[in-house]
Amino acid sequence: MSTPGVEESGQAGWPLVRLSGAIDLANVEPLGSRLERAVSNHALGLVLDLSAVTYLDSTGVRLIYRLARQLGDRQQSLRLVVPDGSRIRRVLSLAGVASVALVVHDRADLARHEEESP
């Protein structure tokens, strides 16, 4: 069983979780539970940094959709950091993930989006 690296850093409004390694059928359920626990009811949403993710299968894509739906039900948002050259960028693009989450190239791009928001 492969286990992705998970690093959490706390910001009350936008907790950040950095993942690394593979996200697949072998680890998606415990990972999903951990991501759900990372977001308090008082947070605006979750920033998921996928910059170091090397593999993402369809169960990983479904996890992102499920997480976005659960956050949306709580009036929260999901934001993904996925560099242009990332191995998984094309997978997420083909899966239409941008329809459920803001997808940015890097954390600086995320900060620019924050400044532009009303």
VEXLUMLUM-206171 format. One record per residue: residue number from 1; chain; residue in one letter; x negated, y, z of N, C-alpha, C, O in turn. Coordinates in nm, 2 decimals. Layout:
BEGIN
(vexro NUM 'A' 'A' (X Y Z) (X Y Z) (X Y Z) (X Y Z))
...
This chain:
BEGIN
(vexro 1 'A' 'M' (-0.08 -0.12 0.00) (0.00 0.00 0.00) (-0.09 0.12 0.00) (-0.17 0.14 0.09))
(vexro 2 'A' 'S' (-0.07 0.21 -0.10) (-0.14 0.33 -0.10) (-0.08 0.44 -0.01) (0.05 0.44 0.00))
(vexro 3 'A' 'T' (-0.16 0.52 0.05) (-0.10 0.62 0.14) (-0.16 0.75 0.09) (-0.28 0.78 0.09))
(vexro 4 'A' 'P' (-0.07 0.85 0.06) (-0.11 0.98 0.02) (-0.16 1.06 0.14) (-0.11 1.04 0.25))
(vexro 5 'A' 'G' (-0.26 1.15 0.11) (-0.30 1.24 0.22) (-0.19 1.34 0.24) (-0.14 1.39 0.14))
(vexro 6 'A' 'V' (-0.16 1.37 0.36) (-0.06 1.47 0.40) (-0.13 1.57 0.50) (-0.17 1.53 0.60))
(vexro 7 'A' 'E' (-0.13 1.69 0.46) (-0.18 1.80 0.55) (-0.07 1.91 0.57) (-0.03 1.97 0.47))
(vexro 8 'A' 'E' (-0.03 1.93 0.69) (0.07 2.03 0.71) (0.01 2.15 0.78) (-0.08 2.14 0.86))
(vexro 9 'A' 'S' (0.05 2.27 0.73) (0.01 2.39 0.80) (0.14 2.47 0.83) (0.23 2.47 0.75))
(vexro 10 'A' 'G' (0.14 2.53 0.95) (0.26 2.59 0.99) (0.28 2.74 0.97) (0.20 2.82 1.01))
(vexro 11 'A' 'Q' (0.38 2.77 0.90) (0.43 2.90 0.89) (0.58 2.88 0.92) (0.64 2.80 0.86))
(vexro 12 'A' 'A' (0.63 2.95 1.01) (0.77 2.93 1.05) (0.87 2.94 0.93) (0.96 2.86 0.92))
(vexro 13 'A' 'G' (0.85 3.05 0.85) (0.94 3.07 0.74) (0.92 2.98 0.62) (1.02 2.93 0.56))
(vexro 14 'A' 'W' (0.80 2.95 0.59) (0.76 2.86 0.47) (0.66 2.76 0.51) (0.54 2.79 0.49))
(vexro 15 'A' 'P' (0.69 2.65 0.58) (0.59 2.55 0.61) (0.53 2.50 0.48) (0.59 2.49 0.37))
(vexro 16 'A' 'L' (0.40 2.47 0.48) (0.32 2.43 0.37) (0.27 2.28 0.39) (0.21 2.26 0.50))
(vexro 17 'A' 'V' (0.30 2.19 0.30) (0.25 2.06 0.31) (0.17 2.03 0.18) (0.22 2.04 0.07))
(vexro 18 'A' 'R' (0.04 1.99 0.20) (-0.05 1.96 0.09) (-0.05 1.81 0.08) (-0.09 1.74 0.18))
(vexro 19 'A' 'L' (-0.02 1.76 -0.03) (-0.03 1.61 -0.06) (-0.15 1.58 -0.15) (-0.19 1.66 -0.23))
(vexro 20 'A' 'S' (-0.21 1.46 -0.13) (-0.32 1.42 -0.22) (-0.30 1.27 -0.24) (-0.25 1.20 -0.16))
(vexro 21 'A' 'G' (-0.36 1.22 -0.35) (-0.36 1.08 -0.38) (-0.23 1.05 -0.47) (-0.18 1.13 -0.54))
(vexro 22 'A' 'A' (-0.19 0.92 -0.45) (-0.08 0.87 -0.53) (0.05 0.88 -0.45) (0.05 0.85 -0.33))
(vexro 23 'A' 'I' (0.16 0.91 -0.52) (0.29 0.90 -0.46) (0.37 0.81 -0.55) (0.40 0.83 -0.67))
(vexro 24 'A' 'D' (0.41 0.69 -0.49) (0.47 0.59 -0.57) (0.57 0.51 -0.48) (0.59 0.54 -0.36))
(vexro 25 'A' 'L' (0.62 0.40 -0.53) (0.72 0.32 -0.46) (0.67 0.27 -0.33) (0.75 0.25 -0.24))
(vexro 26 'A' 'A' (0.54 0.24 -0.32) (0.48 0.19 -0.20) (0.49 0.28 -0.08) (0.48 0.24 0.04))
(vexro 27 'A' 'N' (0.49 0.41 -0.10) (0.48 0.51 0.01) (0.59 0.62 0.01) (0.59 0.71 0.09))
(vexro 28 'A' 'V' (0.68 0.62 -0.09) (0.77 0.73 -0.11) (0.87 0.75 0.01) (0.90 0.86 0.05))
(vexro 29 'A' 'E' (0.92 0.64 0.07) (1.02 0.65 0.18) (0.96 0.71 0.30) (1.01 0.81 0.36))
(vexro 30 'A' 'P' (0.84 0.66 0.35) (0.79 0.73 0.47) (0.74 0.87 0.45) (0.75 0.95 0.53))
(vexro 31 'A' 'L' (0.70 0.89 0.32) (0.66 1.03 0.29) (0.78 1.12 0.29) (0.77 1.23 0.34))
(vexro 32 'A' 'G' (0.89 1.08 0.23) (1.01 1.16 0.23) (1.06 1.19 0.37) (1.10 1.31 0.40))
(vexro 33 'A' 'S' (1.05 1.10 0.46) (1.09 1.12 0.60) (1.00 1.23 0.67) (1.05 1.31 0.74))
(vexro 34 'A' 'R' (0.87 1.21 0.64) (0.78 1.31 0.70) (0.80 1.45 0.64) (0.79 1.55 0.71))
(vexro 35 'A' 'L' (0.83 1.46 0.51) (0.86 1.59 0.45) (0.98 1.66 0.51) (0.99 1.78 0.54))
(vexro 36 'A' 'E' (1.08 1.57 0.53) (1.21 1.63 0.58) (1.19 1.68 0.73) (1.25 1.78 0.76))
(vexro 37 'A' 'R' (1.10 1.61 0.80) (1.07 1.66 0.94) (0.99 1.78 0.94) (0.98 1.85 1.04))
(vexro 38 'A' 'A' (0.92 1.82 0.83) (0.83 1.93 0.83) (0.90 2.06 0.82) (0.85 2.17 0.84))
(vexro 39 'A' 'V' (1.03 2.06 0.79) (1.11 2.18 0.77) (1.21 2.20 0.88) (1.31 2.12 0.90))
(vexro 40 'A' 'S' (1.20 2.30 0.96) (1.29 2.33 1.07) (1.42 2.39 1.01) (1.42 2.44 0.89))
(vexro 41 'A' 'N' (1.53 2.39 1.08) (1.65 2.45 1.04) (1.64 2.60 1.02) (1.72 2.66 0.95))
(vexro 42 'A' 'H' (1.54 2.66 1.08) (1.52 2.81 1.08) (1.43 2.85 0.96) (1.41 2.97 0.94))
(vexro 43 'A' 'A' (1.36 2.76 0.89) (1.27 2.79 0.78) (1.35 2.83 0.66) (1.47 2.80 0.64))
(vexro 44 'A' 'L' (1.29 2.91 0.58) (1.35 2.95 0.45) (1.34 2.84 0.35) (1.42 2.83 0.26))
(vexro 45 'A' 'G' (1.24 2.75 0.37) (1.23 2.64 0.28) (1.10 2.57 0.30) (1.04 2.58 0.41))
(vexro 46 'A' 'L' (1.05 2.50 0.20) (0.92 2.42 0.21) (0.84 2.45 0.08) (0.89 2.45 -0.03))
(vexro 47 'A' 'V' (0.71 2.47 0.11) (0.61 2.48 0.00) (0.54 2.34 0.00) (0.48 2.30 0.10))
(vexro 48 'A' 'L' (0.55 2.28 -0.12) (0.48 2.15 -0.13) (0.37 2.16 -0.24) (0.39 2.18 -0.35))
(vexro 49 'A' 'D' (0.25 2.15 -0.19) (0.13 2.17 -0.27) (0.09 2.03 -0.33) (0.04 1.95 -0.25))
(vexro 50 'A' 'L' (0.11 2.02 -0.46) (0.08 1.89 -0.52) (-0.05 1.90 -0.60) (-0.08 1.81 -0.69))
(vexro 51 'A' 'S' (-0.13 1.99 -0.58) (-0.26 2.02 -0.65) (-0.35 1.89 -0.65) (-0.42 1.87 -0.75))
(vexro 52 'A' 'A' (-0.35 1.82 -0.55) (-0.44 1.71 -0.54) (-0.37 1.57 -0.55) (-0.43 1.47 -0.53))
(vexro 53 'A' 'V' (-0.25 1.57 -0.60) (-0.18 1.45 -0.63) (-0.23 1.39 -0.76) (-0.23 1.46 -0.86))
(vexro 54 'A' 'T' (-0.27 1.27 -0.76) (-0.33 1.21 -0.88) (-0.24 1.12 -0.96) (-0.26 1.09 -1.08))
(vexro 55 'A' 'Y' (-0.13 1.08 -0.90) (-0.03 0.99 -0.96) (0.11 1.02 -0.90) (0.12 1.03 -0.78))
(vexro 56 'A' 'L' (0.21 1.02 -0.98) (0.34 1.04 -0.94) (0.43 0.96 -1.03) (0.45 0.98 -1.15))
(vexro 57 'A' 'D' (0.50 0.86 -0.97) (0.59 0.77 -1.05) (0.73 0.83 -1.04) (0.76 0.93 -0.97))
(vexro 58 'A' 'S' (0.83 0.75 -1.10) (0.97 0.80 -1.10) (1.02 0.81 -0.96) (1.11 0.89 -0.93))
(vexro 59 'A' 'T' (0.98 0.73 -0.86) (1.03 0.74 -0.73) (0.98 0.87 -0.66) (1.05 0.93 -0.58))
(vexro 60 'A' 'G' (0.86 0.91 -0.70) (0.81 1.04 -0.65) (0.89 1.16 -0.71) (0.92 1.26 -0.63))
(vexro 61 'A' 'V' (0.93 1.15 -0.83) (1.01 1.25 -0.89) (1.15 1.25 -0.83) (1.20 1.36 -0.80))
(vexro 62 'A' 'R' (1.21 1.14 -0.80) (1.34 1.13 -0.73) (1.33 1.19 -0.59) (1.42 1.25 -0.54))
(vexro 63 'A' 'L' (1.21 1.17 -0.52) (1.19 1.23 -0.39) (1.20 1.38 -0.40) (1.26 1.44 -0.31))
(vexro 64 'A' 'I' (1.14 1.44 -0.50) (1.14 1.58 -0.52) (1.28 1.63 -0.54) (1.32 1.73 -0.48))
(vexro 65 'A' 'Y' (1.36 1.56 -0.62) (1.50 1.60 -0.64) (1.58 1.59 -0.52) (1.66 1.68 -0.48))
(vexro 66 'A' 'R' (1.56 1.48 -0.44) (1.63 1.46 -0.32) (1.60 1.56 -0.22) (1.69 1.62 -0.15))
(vexro 67 'A' 'L' (1.47 1.59 -0.20) (1.43 1.70 -0.11) (1.49 1.83 -0.15) (1.53 1.91 -0.06))
(vexro 68 'A' 'A' (1.49 1.87 -0.27) (1.54 2.00 -0.32) (1.69 2.00 -0.29) (1.74 2.11 -0.25))
(vexro 69 'A' 'R' (1.76 1.89 -0.31) (1.91 1.89 -0.28) (1.93 1.90 -0.13) (2.02 1.98 -0.09))
(vexro 70 'A' 'Q' (1.86 1.83 -0.05) (1.88 1.84 0.09) (1.85 1.98 0.15) (1.92 2.03 0.23))
(vexro 71 'A' 'L' (1.74 2.04 0.10) (1.71 2.18 0.14) (1.82 2.27 0.09) (1.86 2.36 0.17))
(vexro 72 'A' 'G' (1.86 2.26 -0.03) (1.97 2.34 -0.09) (2.10 2.33 0.00) (2.16 2.43 0.02))
(vexro 73 'A' 'D' (2.13 2.21 0.04) (2.25 2.20 0.13) (2.23 2.28 0.26) (2.33 2.31 0.32))
(vexro 74 'A' 'R' (2.11 2.30 0.30) (2.09 2.38 0.42) (2.05 2.53 0.39) (2.00 2.60 0.48))
(vexro 75 'A' 'Q' (2.08 2.57 0.27) (2.05 2.71 0.22) (1.90 2.74 0.23) (1.86 2.85 0.26))
(vexro 76 'A' 'Q' (1.82 2.63 0.20) (1.67 2.65 0.20) (1.63 2.61 0.05) (1.70 2.56 -0.03))
(vexro 77 'A' 'S' (1.50 2.65 0.02) (1.45 2.63 -0.11) (1.32 2.54 -0.11) (1.26 2.53 0.00))
(vexro 78 'A' 'L' (1.29 2.48 -0.22) (1.17 2.40 -0.24) (1.08 2.47 -0.34) (1.13 2.52 -0.45))
(vexro 79 'A' 'R' (0.96 2.49 -0.31) (0.86 2.55 -0.40) (0.74 2.45 -0.41) (0.69 2.40 -0.32))
(vexro 80 'A' 'L' (0.70 2.43 -0.54) (0.60 2.34 -0.57) (0.48 2.41 -0.63) (0.49 2.50 -0.71))
(vexro 81 'A' 'V' (0.36 2.38 -0.58) (0.23 2.43 -0.63) (0.17 2.31 -0.72) (0.13 2.21 -0.66))
(vexro 82 'A' 'V' (0.17 2.34 -0.85) (0.12 2.23 -0.94) (0.03 2.30 -1.05) (0.09 2.37 -1.14))
(vexro 83 'A' 'P' (-0.10 2.29 -1.04) (-0.19 2.36 -1.14) (-0.16 2.31 -1.28) (-0.11 2.20 -1.30))
(vexro 84 'A' 'D' (-0.18 2.40 -1.38) (-0.16 2.37 -1.52) (-0.23 2.24 -1.56) (-0.18 2.16 -1.64))
(vexro 85 'A' 'G' (-0.36 2.23 -1.52) (-0.44 2.11 -1.56) (-0.41 1.99 -1.48) (-0.48 1.88 -1.50))
(vexro 86 'A' 'S' (-0.32 1.99 -1.39) (-0.29 1.88 -1.30) (-0.24 1.76 -1.38) (-0.17 1.77 -1.48))
(vexro 87 'A' 'R' (-0.27 1.64 -1.34) (-0.23 1.52 -1.40) (-0.07 1.50 -1.40) (-0.01 1.44 -1.49))
(vexro 88 'A' 'I' (-0.01 1.56 -1.30) (0.13 1.54 -1.28) (0.22 1.66 -1.34) (0.34 1.65 -1.34))
(vexro 89 'A' 'R' (0.15 1.76 -1.39) (0.23 1.88 -1.44) (0.32 1.84 -1.55) (0.44 1.88 -1.55))
(vexro 90 'A' 'R' (0.27 1.76 -1.64) (0.36 1.72 -1.76) (0.47 1.63 -1.71) (0.59 1.64 -1.76))
(vexro 91 'A' 'V' (0.45 1.54 -1.62) (0.55 1.45 -1.57) (0.67 1.54 -1.51) (0.78 1.51 -1.53))
(vexro 92 'A' 'L' (0.63 1.64 -1.43) (0.73 1.72 -1.36) (0.80 1.81 -1.46) (0.92 1.83 -1.45))
(vexro 93 'A' 'S' (0.73 1.85 -1.57) (0.79 1.93 -1.67) (0.90 1.85 -1.75) (1.01 1.89 -1.77))
(vexro 94 'A' 'L' (0.86 1.72 -1.79) (0.95 1.64 -1.86) (1.07 1.60 -1.78) (1.18 1.58 -1.83))
(vexro 95 'A' 'A' (1.05 1.59 -1.65) (1.16 1.55 -1.56) (1.25 1.67 -1.53) (1.36 1.65 -1.46))
(vexro 96 'A' 'G' (1.22 1.79 -1.57) (1.30 1.91 -1.55) (1.30 1.95 -1.40) (1.40 2.01 -1.36))
(vexro 97 'A' 'V' (1.20 1.93 -1.33) (1.19 1.97 -1.19) (1.21 2.12 -1.17) (1.26 2.16 -1.06))
(vexro 98 'A' 'A' (1.17 2.20 -1.27) (1.18 2.34 -1.25) (1.33 2.39 -1.24) (1.36 2.50 -1.20))
(vexro 99 'A' 'S' (1.42 2.30 -1.27) (1.56 2.33 -1.25) (1.61 2.33 -1.11) (1.71 2.38 -1.07))
(vexro 100 'A' 'V' (1.53 2.26 -1.02) (1.57 2.25 -0.88) (1.47 2.31 -0.78) (1.50 2.32 -0.66))
(vexro 101 'A' 'A' (1.35 2.35 -0.83) (1.25 2.40 -0.75) (1.17 2.51 -0.83) (1.15 2.49 -0.95))
(vexro 102 'A' 'L' (1.12 2.61 -0.76) (1.02 2.70 -0.82) (0.89 2.63 -0.83) (0.84 2.58 -0.73))
(vexro 103 'A' 'V' (0.84 2.62 -0.95) (0.71 2.56 -0.98) (0.61 2.66 -1.02) (0.63 2.74 -1.11))
(vexro 104 'A' 'V' (0.50 2.68 -0.94) (0.40 2.78 -0.96) (0.26 2.71 -0.99) (0.24 2.59 -0.95))
(vexro 105 'A' 'H' (0.17 2.78 -1.04) (0.04 2.73 -1.08) (-0.06 2.72 -0.96) (-0.14 2.62 -0.96))
(vexro 106 'A' 'D' (-0.05 2.81 -0.87) (-0.14 2.81 -0.76) (-0.08 2.89 -0.65) (0.03 2.95 -0.67))
(vexro 107 'A' 'R' (-0.14 2.89 -0.53) (-0.08 2.96 -0.42) (-0.08 3.11 -0.44) (0.01 3.18 -0.38))
(vexro 108 'A' 'A' (-0.17 3.17 -0.52) (-0.17 3.31 -0.55) (-0.05 3.34 -0.63) (0.01 3.45 -0.61))
(vexro 109 'A' 'D' (-0.01 3.26 -0.72) (0.11 3.27 -0.80) (0.23 3.27 -0.72) (0.33 3.35 -0.74))
(vexro 110 'A' 'L' (0.23 3.19 -0.62) (0.34 3.18 -0.52) (0.35 3.31 -0.45) (0.47 3.36 -0.43))
(vexro 111 'A' 'A' (0.24 3.37 -0.40) (0.24 3.50 -0.34) (0.30 3.61 -0.43) (0.37 3.70 -0.38))
(vexro 112 'A' 'R' (0.27 3.60 -0.56) (0.32 3.70 -0.65) (0.47 3.69 -0.66) (0.54 3.79 -0.67))
(vexro 113 'A' 'H' (0.53 3.57 -0.66) (0.67 3.55 -0.66) (0.74 3.60 -0.54) (0.85 3.66 -0.55))
(vexro 114 'A' 'E' (0.67 3.59 -0.43) (0.72 3.64 -0.30) (0.74 3.79 -0.31) (0.84 3.85 -0.26))
(vexro 115 'A' 'E' (0.64 3.86 -0.36) (0.64 4.00 -0.37) (0.75 4.05 -0.47) (0.80 4.16 -0.45))
(vexro 116 'A' 'E' (0.78 3.97 -0.57) (0.88 4.01 -0.67) (1.02 3.99 -0.62) (1.11 4.05 -0.67))
(vexro 117 'A' 'S' (1.04 3.90 -0.52) (1.17 3.87 -0.47) (1.23 3.99 -0.40) (1.16 4.06 -0.33))
(vexro 118 'A' 'P' (1.36 4.01 -0.41) (1.42 4.12 -0.34) (1.43 4.10 -0.19) (1.48 4.19 -0.12))
